[in-house]
Amino acid sequence: MTDKEDVSKKPDKEPLDDEALEKLAVEELMREAVQGAARAEIVGPSGWIKAPQQKTNKRFLVNTLRNAVTSNKYHHQRNTHRKPYRSPNRDRYLDLPIKKDRPKHKH
C-alpha cells in the first residue's frame, strides 16, 4: 500500500464487525513491521525499537500560560482604565508653522 491509498481510505461511521476489526489490526501490524524493517536496515537491530514519546514539561507549560494570562490582564486593565494625558499647552503648539533648518555657515 502507498501513502496515497491510506489517506484516501476513510473508516466507515457504522460499527465494524470482528472480521473487519481483525483485518484492520493485521494491516496496521504489517505496516509497523515494514517500517521497523526499513529502520533496522538503516540503523541495525536497534531500529526495531520504537522511539519513546517525549513527555510534555507540564510545569513549564503551566507557568508560561499563567504568566501570559496575568500579563495580558495587567496590560488590558492599564490600557482601559487610563485616560490619555493631554498637555494644557498642547493646542498652542499645533498651529506653529514648520521652519526649515538653515545651515549656520555658508561656504
ZAPAVO-364523 format. One record per residue (C-alpha): chain; residue in three letters; y, x, z; residue number from 0. Coordinates in pm, 1 decimal, always signed. Layout:
// ZAPAVO-364523
<drenmar><unit>A</unit><code>ala</code><c2>Y</c2><c1>X</c1><c3>Z</c3><pos>NUM</pos></drenmar>
...
// end
This chain:
// ZAPAVO-364523
<drenmar><unit>A</unit><code>met</code><c2>+0.0</c2><c1>+0.0</c1><c3>+0.0</c3><pos>0</pos></drenmar>
<drenmar><unit>A</unit><code>thr</code><c2>+352.6</c2><c1>+109.7</c1><c3>-62.8</c3><pos>1</pos></drenmar>
<drenmar><unit>A</unit><code>asp</code><c2>+662.7</c2><c1>+53.9</c1><c3>+144.9</c3><pos>2</pos></drenmar>
<drenmar><unit>A</unit><code>lys</code><c2>+793.2</c2><c1>-197.4</c1><c3>-108.1</c3><pos>3</pos></drenmar>
<drenmar><unit>A</unit><code>glu</code><c2>+482.3</c2><c1>-411.1</c1><c3>-68.5</c3><pos>4</pos></drenmar>
<drenmar><unit>A</unit><code>asp</code><c2>+514.3</c2><c1>-400.5</c1><c3>+312.7</c3><pos>5</pos></drenmar>
<drenmar><unit>A</unit><code>val</code><c2>+875.3</c2><c1>-514.8</c1><c3>+301.9</c3><pos>6</pos></drenmar>
<drenmar><unit>A</unit><code>ser</code><c2>+808.9</c2><c1>-798.0</c1><c3>+58.8</c3><pos>7</pos></drenmar>
<drenmar><unit>A</unit><code>lys</code><c2>+531.6</c2><c1>-943.4</c1><c3>+277.2</c3><pos>8</pos></drenmar>
<drenmar><unit>A</unit><code>lys</code><c2>+666.2</c2><c1>-1178.4</c1><c3>+540.6</c3><pos>9</pos></drenmar>
<drenmar><unit>A</unit><code>pro</code><c2>+442.4</c2><c1>-1321.1</c1><c3>+810.4</c3><pos>10</pos></drenmar>
<drenmar><unit>A</unit><code>asp</code><c2>+392.0</c2><c1>-1695.1</c1><c3>+794.7</c3><pos>11</pos></drenmar>
<drenmar><unit>A</unit><code>lys</code><c2>+555.6</c2><c1>-1910.8</c1><c3>+1058.8</c3><pos>12</pos></drenmar>
<drenmar><unit>A</unit><code>glu</code><c2>+234.7</c2><c1>-2103.0</c1><c3>+1123.0</c3><pos>13</pos></drenmar>
<drenmar><unit>A</unit><code>pro</code><c2>-13.2</c2><c1>-1966.0</c1><c3>+1380.6</c3><pos>14</pos></drenmar>
<drenmar><unit>A</unit><code>leu</code><c2>-273.9</c2><c1>-1725.5</c1><c3>+1245.4</c3><pos>15</pos></drenmar>
<drenmar><unit>A</unit><code>asp</code><c2>-644.9</c2><c1>-1771.6</c1><c3>+1292.2</c3><pos>16</pos></drenmar>
<drenmar><unit>A</unit><code>asp</code><c2>-874.0</c2><c1>-1498.4</c1><c3>+1427.2</c3><pos>17</pos></drenmar>
<drenmar><unit>A</unit><code>glu</code><c2>-969.1</c2><c1>-1365.4</c1><c3>+1083.9</c3><pos>18</pos></drenmar>
<drenmar><unit>A</unit><code>ala</code><c2>-605.6</c2><c1>-1325.9</c1><c3>+973.3</c3><pos>19</pos></drenmar>
<drenmar><unit>A</unit><code>leu</code><c2>-511.8</c2><c1>-1153.1</c1><c3>+1301.0</c3><pos>20</pos></drenmar>
<drenmar><unit>A</unit><code>glu</code><c2>-807.7</c2><c1>-916.4</c1><c3>+1267.1</c3><pos>21</pos></drenmar>
<drenmar><unit>A</unit><code>lys</code><c2>-709.1</c2><c1>-836.7</c1><c3>+908.2</c3><pos>22</pos></drenmar>
<drenmar><unit>A</unit><code>leu</code><c2>-350.6</c2><c1>-758.0</c1><c3>+1014.8</c3><pos>23</pos></drenmar>
<drenmar><unit>A</unit><code>ala</code><c2>-475.7</c2><c1>-539.3</c1><c3>+1300.3</c3><pos>24</pos></drenmar>
<drenmar><unit>A</unit><code>val</code><c2>-705.3</c2><c1>-343.9</c1><c3>+1067.1</c3><pos>25</pos></drenmar>
<drenmar><unit>A</unit><code>glu</code><c2>-419.0</c2><c1>-292.2</c1><c3>+818.7</c3><pos>26</pos></drenmar>
<drenmar><unit>A</unit><code>glu</code><c2>-193.1</c2><c1>-162.5</c1><c3>+1095.9</c3><pos>27</pos></drenmar>
<drenmar><unit>A</unit><code>leu</code><c2>-463.2</c2><c1>+73.0</c1><c3>+1225.9</c3><pos>28</pos></drenmar>
<drenmar><unit>A</unit><code>met</code><c2>-523.6</c2><c1>+204.6</c1><c3>+874.5</c3><pos>29</pos></drenmar>
<drenmar><unit>A</unit><code>arg</code><c2>-150.2</c2><c1>+258.8</c1><c3>+824.6</c3><pos>30</pos></drenmar>
<drenmar><unit>A</unit><code>glu</code><c2>-127.8</c2><c1>+453.1</c1><c3>+1153.0</c3><pos>31</pos></drenmar>
<drenmar><unit>A</unit><code>ala</code><c2>-435.6</c2><c1>+659.1</c1><c3>+1058.6</c3><pos>32</pos></drenmar>
<drenmar><unit>A</unit><code>val</code><c2>-284.0</c2><c1>+754.8</c1><c3>+722.7</c3><pos>33</pos></drenmar>
<drenmar><unit>A</unit><code>gln</code><c2>+44.0</c2><c1>+854.8</c1><c3>+889.6</c3><pos>34</pos></drenmar>
<drenmar><unit>A</unit><code>gly</code><c2>-142.3</c2><c1>+1056.2</c1><c3>+1154.9</c3><pos>35</pos></drenmar>
<drenmar><unit>A</unit><code>ala</code><c2>-347.0</c2><c1>+1234.4</c1><c3>+888.6</c3><pos>36</pos></drenmar>
<drenmar><unit>A</unit><code>ala</code><c2>-29.9</c2><c1>+1325.1</c1><c3>+699.8</c3><pos>37</pos></drenmar>
<drenmar><unit>A</unit><code>arg</code><c2>+131.3</c2><c1>+1461.3</c1><c3>+1018.3</c3><pos>38</pos></drenmar>
<drenmar><unit>A</unit><code>ala</code><c2>-188.2</c2><c1>+1653.5</c1><c3>+1105.7</c3><pos>39</pos></drenmar>
<drenmar><unit>A</unit><code>glu</code><c2>-191.3</c2><c1>+1806.9</c1><c3>+757.9</c3><pos>40</pos></drenmar>
<drenmar><unit>A</unit><code>ile</code><c2>+161.3</c2><c1>+1939.6</c1><c3>+809.2</c3><pos>41</pos></drenmar>
<drenmar><unit>A</unit><code>val</code><c2>+165.8</c2><c1>+2048.5</c1><c3>+1176.0</c3><pos>42</pos></drenmar>
<drenmar><unit>A</unit><code>gly</code><c2>-202.5</c2><c1>+2071.9</c1><c3>+1263.4</c3><pos>43</pos></drenmar>
<drenmar><unit>A</unit><code>pro</code><c2>-411.1</c2><c1>+1881.0</c1><c3>+1518.3</c3><pos>44</pos></drenmar>
<drenmar><unit>A</unit><code>ser</code><c2>-110.4</c2><c1>+1803.9</c1><c3>+1737.5</c3><pos>45</pos></drenmar>
<drenmar><unit>A</unit><code>gly</code><c2>+16.7</c2><c1>+1583.1</c1><c3>+1453.3</c3><pos>46</pos></drenmar>
<drenmar><unit>A</unit><code>trp</code><c2>-223.9</c2><c1>+1311.3</c1><c3>+1563.3</c3><pos>47</pos></drenmar>
<drenmar><unit>A</unit><code>ile</code><c2>-34.9</c2><c1>+1273.2</c1><c3>+1889.9</c3><pos>48</pos></drenmar>
<drenmar><unit>A</unit><code>lys</code><c2>+249.4</c2><c1>+1025.6</c1><c3>+1864.6</c3><pos>49</pos></drenmar>
<drenmar><unit>A</unit><code>ala</code><c2>+589.6</c2><c1>+1146.7</c1><c3>+1976.1</c3><pos>50</pos></drenmar>
<drenmar><unit>A</unit><code>pro</code><c2>+692.0</c2><c1>+987.0</c1><c3>+2307.1</c3><pos>51</pos></drenmar>
<drenmar><unit>A</unit><code>gln</code><c2>+983.4</c2><c1>+746.3</c1><c3>+2302.3</c3><pos>52</pos></drenmar>
<drenmar><unit>A</unit><code>gln</code><c2>+1299.0</c2><c1>+879.8</c1><c3>+2459.5</c3><pos>53</pos></drenmar>
<drenmar><unit>A</unit><code>lys</code><c2>+1395.6</c2><c1>+680.3</c1><c3>+2765.6</c3><pos>54</pos></drenmar>
<drenmar><unit>A</unit><code>thr</code><c2>+1745.7</c2><c1>+548.1</c1><c3>+2797.6</c3><pos>55</pos></drenmar>
<drenmar><unit>A</unit><code>asn</code><c2>+1960.7</c2><c1>+715.2</c1><c3>+3059.1</c3><pos>56</pos></drenmar>
<drenmar><unit>A</unit><code>lys</code><c2>+2042.1</c2><c1>+389.4</c1><c3>+3235.0</c3><pos>57</pos></drenmar>
<drenmar><unit>A</unit><code>arg</code><c2>+2268.8</c2><c1>+539.5</c1><c3>+3498.5</c3><pos>58</pos></drenmar>
<drenmar><unit>A</unit><code>phe</code><c2>+2489.8</c2><c1>+694.8</c1><c3>+3228.8</c3><pos>59</pos></drenmar>
<drenmar><unit>A</unit><code>leu</code><c2>+2490.6</c2><c1>+372.2</c1><c3>+3027.3</c3><pos>60</pos></drenmar>
<drenmar><unit>A</unit><code>val</code><c2>+2583.9</c2><c1>+153.8</c1><c3>+3326.5</c3><pos>61</pos></drenmar>
<drenmar><unit>A</unit><code>asn</code><c2>+2860.2</c2><c1>+391.7</c1><c3>+3437.1</c3><pos>62</pos></drenmar>
<drenmar><unit>A</unit><code>thr</code><c2>+3002.4</c2><c1>+414.3</c1><c3>+3085.5</c3><pos>63</pos></drenmar>
<drenmar><unit>A</unit><code>leu</code><c2>+3008.3</c2><c1>+37.4</c1><c3>+3039.5</c3><pos>64</pos></drenmar>
<drenmar><unit>A</unit><code>arg</code><c2>+3155.2</c2><c1>-21.1</c1><c3>+3385.4</c3><pos>65</pos></drenmar>
<drenmar><unit>A</unit><code>asn</code><c2>+3434.2</c2><c1>+230.5</c1><c3>+3327.1</c3><pos>66</pos></drenmar>
<drenmar><unit>A</unit><code>ala</code><c2>+3511.6</c2><c1>+90.6</c1><c3>+2982.3</c3><pos>67</pos></drenmar>
<drenmar><unit>A</unit><code>val</code><c2>+3537.7</c2><c1>-265.1</c1><c3>+3114.8</c3><pos>68</pos></drenmar>
<drenmar><unit>A</unit><code>thr</code><c2>+3758.3</c2><c1>-169.9</c1><c3>+3410.3</c3><pos>69</pos></drenmar>
<drenmar><unit>A</unit><code>ser</code><c2>+3980.6</c2><c1>+42.5</c1><c3>+3186.9</c3><pos>70</pos></drenmar>
<drenmar><unit>A</unit><code>asn</code><c2>+4020.0</c2><c1>-244.1</c1><c3>+2940.0</c3><pos>71</pos></drenmar>
<drenmar><unit>A</unit><code>lys</code><c2>+4105.7</c2><c1>-485.2</c1><c3>+3221.7</c3><pos>72</pos></drenmar>
<drenmar><unit>A</unit><code>tyr</code><c2>+4359.6</c2><c1>-241.6</c1><c3>+3366.7</c3><pos>73</pos></drenmar>
<drenmar><unit>A</unit><code>his</code><c2>+4536.4</c2><c1>-184.9</c1><c3>+3033.7</c3><pos>74</pos></drenmar>
<drenmar><unit>A</unit><code>his</code><c2>+4527.2</c2><c1>-553.7</c1><c3>+2947.4</c3><pos>75</pos></drenmar>
<drenmar><unit>A</unit><code>gln</code><c2>+4686.4</c2><c1>-650.6</c1><c3>+3279.3</c3><pos>76</pos></drenmar>
<drenmar><unit>A</unit><code>arg</code><c2>+4953.5</c2><c1>-381.3</c1><c3>+3249.6</c3><pos>77</pos></drenmar>
<drenmar><unit>A</unit><code>asn</code><c2>+5048.5</c2><c1>-487.7</c1><c3>+2898.5</c3><pos>78</pos></drenmar>
<drenmar><unit>A</unit><code>thr</code><c2>+5050.5</c2><c1>-863.8</c1><c3>+2954.2</c3><pos>79</pos></drenmar>
<drenmar><unit>A</unit><code>his</code><c2>+5248.6</c2><c1>-870.6</c1><c3>+3278.3</c3><pos>80</pos></drenmar>
<drenmar><unit>A</unit><code>arg</code><c2>+5502.6</c2><c1>-603.6</c1><c3>+3192.8</c3><pos>81</pos></drenmar>
<drenmar><unit>A</unit><code>lys</code><c2>+5835.8</c2><c1>-705.6</c1><c3>+3041.3</c3><pos>82</pos></drenmar>
<drenmar><unit>A</unit><code>pro</code><c2>+5970.3</c2><c1>-474.5</c1><c3>+2776.9</c3><pos>83</pos></drenmar>
<drenmar><unit>A</unit><code>tyr</code><c2>+6259.1</c2><c1>-261.2</c1><c3>+2902.2</c3><pos>84</pos></drenmar>
<drenmar><unit>A</unit><code>arg</code><c2>+6589.1</c2><c1>-304.9</c1><c3>+2720.4</c3><pos>85</pos></drenmar>
<drenmar><unit>A</unit><code>ser</code><c2>+6877.6</c2><c1>-81.0</c1><c3>+2798.4</c3><pos>86</pos></drenmar>
<drenmar><unit>A</unit><code>pro</code><c2>+7203.2</c2><c1>-268.5</c1><c3>+2861.3</c3><pos>87</pos></drenmar>
<drenmar><unit>A</unit><code>asn</code><c2>+7381.9</c2><c1>-23.0</c1><c3>+2629.5</c3><pos>88</pos></drenmar>
<drenmar><unit>A</unit><code>arg</code><c2>+7121.0</c2><c1>-50.9</c1><c3>+2354.5</c3><pos>89</pos></drenmar>
<drenmar><unit>A</unit><code>asp</code><c2>+7311.6</c2><c1>-304.3</c1><c3>+2144.9</c3><pos>90</pos></drenmar>
<drenmar><unit>A</unit><code>arg</code><c2>+7615.6</c2><c1>-80.4</c1><c3>+2143.0</c3><pos>91</pos></drenmar>
<drenmar><unit>A</unit><code>tyr</code><c2>+7432.1</c2><c1>+197.9</c1><c3>+1959.3</c3><pos>92</pos></drenmar>
<drenmar><unit>A</unit><code>leu</code><c2>+7266.7</c2><c1>-16.2</c1><c3>+1694.0</c3><pos>93</pos></drenmar>
<drenmar><unit>A</unit><code>asp</code><c2>+7583.7</c2><c1>-64.8</c1><c3>+1488.7</c3><pos>94</pos></drenmar>
<drenmar><unit>A</unit><code>leu</code><c2>+7687.8</c2><c1>+300.8</c1><c3>+1469.3</c3><pos>95</pos></drenmar>
<drenmar><unit>A</unit><code>pro</code><c2>+7679.4</c2><c1>+449.4</c1><c3>+1117.8</c3><pos>96</pos></drenmar>
<drenmar><unit>A</unit><code>ile</code><c2>+7438.5</c2><c1>+730.6</c1><c3>+1049.3</c3><pos>97</pos></drenmar>
<drenmar><unit>A</unit><code>lys</code><c2>+7614.7</c2><c1>+1062.5</c1><c3>+992.2</c3><pos>98</pos></drenmar>
<drenmar><unit>A</unit><code>lys</code><c2>+7466.0</c2><c1>+1332.2</c1><c3>+773.8</c3><pos>99</pos></drenmar>
<drenmar><unit>A</unit><code>asp</code><c2>+7426.5</c2><c1>+1673.0</c1><c3>+925.1</c3><pos>100</pos></drenmar>
<drenmar><unit>A</unit><code>arg</code><c2>+7658.2</c2><c1>+1925.4</c1><c3>+765.1</c3><pos>101</pos></drenmar>
<drenmar><unit>A</unit><code>pro</code><c2>+7582.2</c2><c1>+2293.0</c1><c3>+762.3</c3><pos>102</pos></drenmar>
<drenmar><unit>A</unit><code>lys</code><c2>+7802.6</c2><c1>+2485.9</c1><c3>+1003.9</c3><pos>103</pos></drenmar>
<drenmar><unit>A</unit><code>his</code><c2>+7855.9</c2><c1>+2785.8</c1><c3>+776.8</c3><pos>104</pos></drenmar>
<drenmar><unit>A</unit><code>lys</code><c2>+7927.1</c2><c1>+2771.2</c1><c3>+406.5</c3><pos>105</pos></drenmar>
<drenmar><unit>A</unit><code>his</code><c2>+7809.5</c2><c1>+3073.5</c1><c3>+211.4</c3><pos>106</pos></drenmar>
// end
